[in-house]
Amino acid sequence: MAKKEKDKRKKAKRGKGKKPGCKKPKLTAKTADAHDLYQHSVQEPSVDVDIIDRVFRRENGRRPLSLREDFCGTAFISAAWVKSRKDRTALGIDLDGPTLDWGRTHNIEPLGAAAERVQLLEKNVLDVTRPKMDAICAFNFSYCVFHERRELLRYFRAARRSLTDEGVFLLDNHAGSSTLEDCWDERKFKRFTYIWEQKPVDALTQRGMRKIHFRFKDGSMLKNAFRYDWRIWSLAELRDLAAEAGFRRTEVYAEEFDEEGDTVAGLKRLKRYEHDASWTPYLVCWK
C-alpha cells in the first residue's frame, strides 16, 4: 500500500466517531459558569459520601439511608448521595434561592427518577428539625458563617434534634496556622486556574475574608466569584460546642501518611495531633 494511502486511512481512523461542533467552546470570564467552576475545582462529592457511609457503618453496623446537606448550595453532595444507592434520600437546605435553582437544573433533574428522592428547601438551617436523618453534613467550612458562639451552639443543637437516635453530624474544619495569614494560592486545571485569596484573620474576632477567583487561558479573570466572611473556629472550640449541645461523643479524622492506627475511607481517627500549617480534619459528632 502506498504511503499516502496509509496516511489517509490513519487520518480517517482518528476522525471516526467525532461529530462536528463537539469541541468545547473557549472558556472565558464572560462565558464561564461560576457554580460549574466551583464544583470542578473545590468539591469531590463521592469522597464526602464515602466518608459519611463508612463512619456510620462502622458505628452502627448498617448503611445510612437519609442525608441532610446543610448550606447545600448546588446540592452536589445530595445528588451524589442518592446516586450511590437506590434506597437513599437527601434533603438539601440553603438560603440562596438562585443557587438552589441552579442545583435543581444541573444536578438534581439529570438524576431522572432518582430526583424524586431529593428535596431542596430554601430555609435557614437553624429552623429545620424534621424529618429526622441518619446523617447531617456541613462541609466546605460553611458553618463559619456563624460569627457568634451562641449562634453556632444553636445550630449544633438544631442539628442534634434533627438526627435519628443512631445519627451522626459531620463537619470539616479549616485548620492550621496558615488559615490565619494572608494568602494567595493558585491551582491549575485544564481549562482554568482556581485562585484562593484570604485576608489575615482579626485576632480580636477570629474573622477573616476569603475569596475565590478564576483565571482563563485568554487572560480574562472572573474576580470575586465567591466571597466569604468567616469566623475561623478551632477544632477544640467545635468539640466543646458539640458536647454542650448534647452530643454524646466526638471523633476527629484526618489524613496521615503511615499505615498504623484506625482508618476510615483513607482517614485516620486521631487521639492527638501536632499543630500543622494547613490541614483539614473531619469532626464526627454522635447523637
Backbone torsions as a table, in degrees:
resi	resn	phi	psi	omega
1	MET	NA	136.4	-179.1
2	ALA	-66.5	148.9	-177.9
3	LYS	-58.9	-40.1	-179.5
4	LYS	-61.7	-39.9	179.9
5	GLU	-66.6	-39.1	177.1
6	LYS	-60.8	-44.6	-179.4
7	ASP	-61.8	-39.8	179.0
8	LYS	-62.7	-41.2	-179.0
9	ARG	-67.8	-37.9	177.5
10	LYS	-62.0	-44.2	179.7
11	LYS	-64.4	-40.2	179.8
12	ALA	-64.7	-39.8	-179.8
13	LYS	-64.9	-44.0	179.5
14	ARG	-61.8	-33.7	-177.0
15	GLY	-87.3	-8.8	-176.9
16	LYS	-62.6	133.9	177.1
17	GLY	88.8	-12.5	179.4
18	LYS	-83.2	135.2	-179.0
19	LYS	-105.8	141.2	178.5
20	PRO	-61.8	137.2	177.4
21	GLY	87.3	4.8	-177.9
22	CYS	-85.0	-8.5	178.8
23	LYS	-66.4	134.9	-178.1
24	LYS	-65.8	139.1	178.5
25	PRO	-65.9	154.5	-179.4
26	LYS	-63.1	132.0	-178.0
27	LEU	-90.7	125.3	178.8
28	THR	-136.5	174.0	177.9
29	ALA	-60.6	-29.6	-178.9
30	LYS	-79.5	-32.7	-174.7
31	THR	-96.7	-13.7	-173.7
32	ALA	-74.6	150.4	175.4
33	ASP	-106.3	115.2	-174.1
34	ALA	-59.7	-40.2	-179.4
35	HIS	-65.7	-40.4	178.7
36	ASP	-64.2	-42.9	178.3
37	LEU	-62.1	-41.8	-179.8
38	TYR	-61.8	-46.5	-178.9
39	GLN	-61.7	-38.1	-179.2
40	HIS	-73.5	-31.3	-172.6
41	SER	-100.5	-23.5	-173.2
42	VAL	-112.1	-43.1	-168.6
43	GLN	-97.7	144.9	171.2
44	GLU	-134.9	78.5	-172.3
45	PRO	-61.6	-29.7	178.6
46	SER	-63.4	-34.6	177.1
47	VAL	-68.1	-43.4	179.0
48	ASP	-61.3	-44.9	179.6
49	VAL	-61.5	-42.0	-179.5
50	ASP	-62.8	-42.2	179.8
51	ILE	-63.9	-48.1	179.7
52	ILE	-59.0	-46.7	-177.1
53	ASP	-61.4	-48.3	-174.3
54	ARG	-71.3	-40.3	178.2
55	VAL	-62.1	-44.9	-178.4
56	PHE	-66.2	-45.0	-178.6
57	ARG	-63.8	-37.1	-179.9
58	ARG	-63.3	-37.7	-177.8
59	GLU	-79.7	-42.2	-168.5
60	ASN	-110.9	-8.2	177.6
61	GLY	73.1	16.4	176.2
62	ARG	-148.0	165.5	178.8
63	ARG	-82.1	141.0	171.8
64	PRO	-72.8	141.3	-177.3
65	LEU	-110.8	-29.9	-176.7
66	SER	-115.9	135.5	-179.4
67	LEU	-130.3	135.2	169.1
68	ARG	-109.7	123.8	178.1
69	GLU	-101.8	103.6	179.5
70	ASP	-81.1	149.2	-175.4
71	PHE	51.8	47.7	-165.2
72	CYS	-71.6	-19.9	-178.7
73	GLY	60.2	-116.1	-178.8
74	THR	-85.4	5.4	177.0
75	ALA	60.2	35.1	-179.4
76	PHE	-63.8	-40.9	179.6
77	ILE	-70.2	-41.1	178.7
78	SER	-57.8	-42.5	179.0
79	ALA	-63.4	-43.3	179.3
80	ALA	-65.4	-34.0	-178.6
81	TRP	-63.7	-50.6	-178.0
82	VAL	-71.9	-25.4	175.9
83	LYS	-70.7	-25.8	-174.2
84	SER	-71.4	-28.3	178.2
85	ARG	-152.7	146.9	-176.5
86	LYS	-73.7	-14.5	-178.2
87	ASP	-104.3	15.9	-177.7
88	ARG	-100.4	147.4	176.0
89	THR	-125.6	156.4	-179.3
90	ALA	-140.1	146.1	174.4
91	LEU	-126.3	121.3	177.9
92	GLY	-109.5	135.2	-177.6
93	ILE	-126.5	131.0	178.0
94	ASP	-158.8	153.9	179.5
95	LEU	-87.3	-15.7	-173.8
96	ASP	-93.0	102.9	-177.5
97	GLY	-60.6	-48.9	-179.8
98	PRO	-59.8	-36.4	178.1
99	THR	-67.8	-40.2	175.5
100	LEU	-62.0	-40.5	178.8
101	ASP	-61.8	-41.3	177.7
102	TRP	-61.0	-43.6	179.6
103	GLY	-63.3	-40.4	177.6
104	ARG	-58.8	-45.0	-175.9
105	THR	-71.1	-42.8	-171.1
106	HIS	-97.7	-24.3	-176.4
107	ASN	-115.3	-36.8	-173.6
108	ILE	-90.4	-52.6	-178.4
109	GLU	-58.0	-37.2	177.6
110	PRO	-64.5	-10.5	178.1
111	LEU	-70.3	-16.2	-177.4
112	GLY	71.8	-130.2	-177.7
113	ALA	-61.4	-30.4	-179.1
114	ALA	-65.8	-19.3	179.4
115	ALA	-60.3	-25.5	179.4
116	GLU	-67.1	-16.6	-179.9
117	ARG	-94.3	10.2	177.0
118	VAL	-120.1	131.5	174.3
119	GLN	-120.9	132.6	177.6
120	LEU	-115.5	131.4	-178.3
121	LEU	-121.4	130.6	173.5
122	GLU	-89.7	82.1	-176.7
123	LYS	-145.3	169.9	176.0
124	ASN	-82.6	132.2	-179.5
125	VAL	-62.0	-20.0	178.8
126	LEU	-72.1	-20.6	-171.3
127	ASP	-103.6	-2.4	-175.9
128	VAL	-110.6	121.0	177.4
129	THR	-129.1	1.8	178.0
130	ARG	-135.9	147.7	-1.7
131	PRO	-75.1	163.3	178.3
132	LYS	-76.3	140.1	-172.2
133	MET	-120.2	155.6	173.8
134	ASP	-68.6	-37.0	-176.4
135	ALA	-143.5	145.5	173.1
136	ILE	-129.6	135.1	176.9
137	CYS	-127.2	145.9	173.1
138	ALA	-133.0	85.2	-173.4
139	PHE	-99.0	175.4	-177.3
140	ASN	60.6	30.9	174.1
141	PHE	60.4	25.6	-172.2
142	SER	-63.8	-31.0	-179.4
143	TYR	-67.0	-11.4	179.7
144	CYS	-67.7	-6.2	173.7
145	VAL	-68.2	-18.3	175.6
146	PHE	-82.9	115.1	-175.7
147	HIS	-93.0	-23.0	-177.5
148	GLU	-104.3	142.4	-178.9
149	ARG	-58.9	-40.7	-178.1
150	ARG	-64.6	-32.2	177.6
151	GLU	-67.8	-45.6	-178.9
152	LEU	-68.1	-36.2	176.0
153	LEU	-63.1	-41.9	176.9
154	ARG	-59.9	-40.3	178.3
155	TYR	-64.2	-45.3	179.5
156	PHE	-60.3	-40.6	179.9
157	ARG	-66.8	-40.7	178.7
158	ALA	-64.8	-39.8	178.4
159	ALA	-63.5	-42.7	-179.8
160	ARG	-62.6	-41.7	178.4
161	ARG	-64.3	-21.7	-175.5
162	SER	-88.3	-1.5	-175.8
163	LEU	-98.5	151.6	168.7
164	THR	-68.6	171.7	-177.4
165	ASP	-61.1	-28.5	178.8
166	GLU	-96.8	8.8	-167.6
167	GLY	-69.9	161.2	-178.9
168	VAL	-134.3	143.2	179.2
169	PHE	-118.0	124.3	-175.7
170	LEU	-121.8	138.4	175.1
171	LEU	-136.1	152.1	167.3
172	ASP	-104.7	154.7	-171.9
173	ASN	-121.7	130.6	177.8
174	HIS	-81.4	90.3	-166.1
175	ALA	-118.7	161.0	176.6
176	GLY	109.4	155.1	-176.8
177	SER	-62.7	-28.8	-178.5
178	SER	-68.1	-19.2	179.4
179	THR	-69.2	-14.7	-178.1
180	LEU	-92.8	-9.2	-169.6
181	GLU	-106.7	166.6	172.9
182	ASP	-65.4	137.8	-175.6
183	CYS	-153.1	141.6	171.5
184	TRP	-136.8	106.7	-174.0
185	ASP	-120.1	132.5	-178.6
186	GLU	-119.0	138.1	175.1
187	ARG	-131.1	127.3	-176.6
188	LYS	-88.3	133.6	170.8
189	PHE	-116.7	175.6	-173.0
190	LYS	-59.1	-41.1	-173.1
191	ARG	-115.2	-1.1	-178.9
192	PHE	-162.4	170.0	174.8
193	THR	-116.9	127.9	177.9
194	TYR	-89.5	134.0	-178.8
195	ILE	-126.5	125.6	176.5
196	TRP	-108.1	121.1	178.2
197	GLU	-118.1	130.8	175.5
198	GLN	-134.9	140.6	177.1
199	LYS	-92.8	154.3	-179.9
200	PRO	-57.9	145.3	180.0
201	VAL	-79.5	137.2	175.9
202	ASP	-70.7	119.1	-176.5
203	ALA	-64.7	-21.1	-178.7
204	LEU	-83.7	-26.2	-176.0
205	THR	-122.2	-13.5	-174.6
206	GLN	63.6	22.3	178.5
207	ARG	-99.2	144.0	178.9
208	GLY	-153.6	146.5	178.6
209	MET	-87.5	138.6	173.4
210	ARG	-127.4	145.5	-179.8
211	LYS	-139.0	149.8	173.4
212	ILE	-119.6	127.5	175.4
213	HIS	-120.1	161.9	175.3
214	PHE	-133.3	133.1	176.9
215	ARG	-114.5	145.3	-174.9
216	PHE	-118.8	167.4	-172.3
217	LYS	-66.2	-21.7	178.2
218	ASP	-82.5	0.8	-180.0
219	GLY	94.3	-12.3	179.7
220	SER	-72.7	160.7	-175.1
221	MET	-141.5	132.4	174.6
222	LEU	-95.4	97.3	-175.2
223	LYS	-85.7	146.6	176.1
224	ASN	52.4	42.6	177.2
225	ALA	-59.7	-36.2	176.0
226	PHE	-140.9	137.8	180.0
227	ARG	-129.1	138.8	-178.0
228	TYR	-134.0	130.1	172.2
229	ASP	-107.6	97.2	-171.1
230	TRP	-111.8	149.8	160.6
231	ARG	-96.6	130.4	-177.7
232	ILE	-89.2	101.6	-178.0
233	TRP	-85.7	136.4	177.1
234	SER	-80.8	159.1	178.7
235	LEU	-62.2	-39.3	179.1
236	ALA	-63.2	-40.0	177.4
237	GLU	-62.3	-42.9	-178.9
238	LEU	-65.0	-39.1	179.3
239	ARG	-67.1	-38.8	177.1
240	ASP	-63.7	-42.7	179.4
241	LEU	-63.9	-39.9	179.1
242	ALA	-62.5	-42.7	178.5
243	ALA	-64.4	-42.5	179.8
244	GLU	-65.8	-32.0	179.4
245	ALA	-76.0	-9.8	175.9
246	GLY	106.7	1.9	176.2
247	PHE	-65.9	134.6	-172.7
248	ARG	-76.2	-24.2	-177.7
249	ARG	-160.3	144.8	173.1
250	THR	-123.8	149.4	176.2
251	GLU	-131.4	153.4	178.9
252	VAL	-122.8	129.6	177.2
253	TYR	-121.1	144.5	175.6
254	ALA	-158.1	163.8	177.2
255	GLU	-71.5	136.3	169.9
256	GLU	-137.3	157.2	-168.7
257	PHE	-101.4	9.7	174.2
258	ASP	-108.2	167.4	-176.1
259	GLU	-93.8	2.1	-176.9
260	GLU	-87.7	160.3	172.6
261	GLY	92.9	-170.6	-170.7
262	ASP	-98.2	113.7	-174.0
263	THR	-120.1	148.9	174.7
264	VAL	-139.9	123.8	177.2
265	ALA	51.1	41.0	179.1
266	GLY	81.0	0.4	178.9
267	LEU	-108.2	146.4	179.2
268	LYS	-102.7	136.7	174.4
269	ARG	-77.0	125.6	-171.3
270	LEU	-100.5	143.1	170.4
271	LYS	-104.2	-29.7	173.4
272	ARG	-154.4	162.0	-178.1
273	TYR	-158.7	128.8	178.3
274	GLU	-73.3	147.5	-179.4
275	HIS	-56.7	139.0	-179.5
276	ASP	-127.0	157.1	-179.5
277	ALA	-66.8	-38.7	-178.8
278	SER	-154.4	123.0	176.5
279	TRP	-156.9	161.2	-174.9
280	THR	-128.9	85.0	176.4
281	PRO	-76.2	157.4	173.3
282	TYR	-107.2	130.0	175.1
283	LEU	-99.3	125.2	-177.8
284	VAL	-114.7	118.6	-174.6
285	CYS	-115.0	121.9	-178.5
286	TRP	-99.1	130.8	179.9
287	LYS	-66.2	NA	NA
